[in-house]
Amino acid sequence: MNIYEEMQDRAYNAGMNVIGYTFRNKTIKGLYCDGTAAISNNIDTNAEKACVLAEKLGHHLTSAGNILSLSDVGSRKQEFRARMHAYNNMIGLIGIITAYEHGCRNTYEMAEYLNVTEEFLNDALDAYRNKYGVCTTVDNYVIYFIPALIVMKDL
């Protein structure tokens, strides 16, 4: 089972329907409304489809109402919660550590290992940097976000 199929299973188990859809506007990758996520048929990789679906699942689990206007503070907060849910679902701090333990030393290798796009990984790292600041500790590891991503095993 590939990563997109795994995400479809998670969505189904959360009570969300997932459909493939060909949007007229090719820049739209997905939309969520009333328990259904439409994922663009124009996305080439399963990893990218999974990343888009992870965010839509985040909306399904954390959002309420119409949040199309990001000029509203409440809408921006809901968008942030949905994205953080997606980042934690697809990557998480443990995922960063696991990728490091498997020899990944740059974002390209980490993205490949975690089955996400490099853009999604970089967005997640930015969000974690904003949340945790310079570094955070998980189990026996210290993850530095500033000045660059560094994972160190605490002795």
DADA-V615560 format. One record per residue. N is the residue number from 0. SS is DSSP state (A for helix, B for strand, O for the rest). Layout:
n:N ss:SS
n:N ss:SS
This chain:
n:0 ss:O
n:1 ss:O
n:2 ss:A
n:3 ss:A
n:4 ss:A
n:5 ss:A
n:6 ss:A
n:7 ss:A
n:8 ss:A
n:9 ss:A
n:10 ss:A
n:11 ss:A
n:12 ss:A
n:13 ss:O
n:14 ss:O
n:15 ss:O
n:16 ss:B
n:17 ss:B
n:18 ss:B
n:19 ss:B
n:20 ss:B
n:21 ss:O
n:22 ss:O
n:23 ss:O
n:24 ss:O
n:25 ss:O
n:26 ss:O
n:27 ss:O
n:28 ss:O
n:29 ss:B
n:30 ss:B
n:31 ss:B
n:32 ss:B
n:33 ss:O
n:34 ss:O
n:35 ss:B
n:36 ss:B
n:37 ss:B
n:38 ss:B
n:39 ss:B
n:40 ss:O
n:41 ss:O
n:42 ss:O
n:43 ss:O
n:44 ss:O
n:45 ss:A
n:46 ss:A
n:47 ss:A
n:48 ss:A
n:49 ss:A
n:50 ss:A
n:51 ss:A
n:52 ss:A
n:53 ss:A
n:54 ss:A
n:55 ss:A
n:56 ss:A
n:57 ss:A
n:58 ss:A
n:59 ss:A
n:60 ss:A
n:61 ss:A
n:62 ss:O
n:63 ss:O
n:64 ss:O
n:65 ss:O
n:66 ss:O
n:67 ss:O
n:68 ss:O
n:69 ss:O
n:70 ss:O
n:71 ss:O
n:72 ss:A
n:73 ss:A
n:74 ss:A
n:75 ss:A
n:76 ss:A
n:77 ss:A
n:78 ss:A
n:79 ss:A
n:80 ss:A
n:81 ss:A
n:82 ss:A
n:83 ss:A
n:84 ss:A
n:85 ss:A
n:86 ss:A
n:87 ss:A
n:88 ss:A
n:89 ss:A
n:90 ss:O
n:91 ss:A
n:92 ss:A
n:93 ss:A
n:94 ss:A
n:95 ss:A
n:96 ss:A
n:97 ss:A
n:98 ss:A
n:99 ss:A
n:100 ss:A
n:101 ss:O
n:102 ss:O
n:103 ss:O
n:104 ss:O
n:105 ss:O
n:106 ss:A
n:107 ss:A
n:108 ss:A
n:109 ss:A
n:110 ss:A
n:111 ss:A
n:112 ss:A
n:113 ss:A
n:114 ss:O
n:115 ss:O
n:116 ss:O
n:117 ss:A
n:118 ss:A
n:119 ss:A
n:120 ss:A
n:121 ss:A
n:122 ss:A
n:123 ss:A
n:124 ss:A
n:125 ss:A
n:126 ss:A
n:127 ss:A
n:128 ss:A
n:129 ss:A
n:130 ss:A
n:131 ss:A
n:132 ss:O
n:133 ss:O
n:134 ss:B
n:135 ss:B
n:136 ss:B
n:137 ss:B
n:138 ss:O
n:139 ss:O
n:140 ss:B
n:141 ss:B
n:142 ss:B
n:143 ss:B
n:144 ss:O
n:145 ss:O
n:146 ss:O
n:147 ss:O
n:148 ss:O
n:149 ss:B
n:150 ss:B
n:151 ss:B
n:152 ss:B
n:153 ss:O
n:154 ss:O
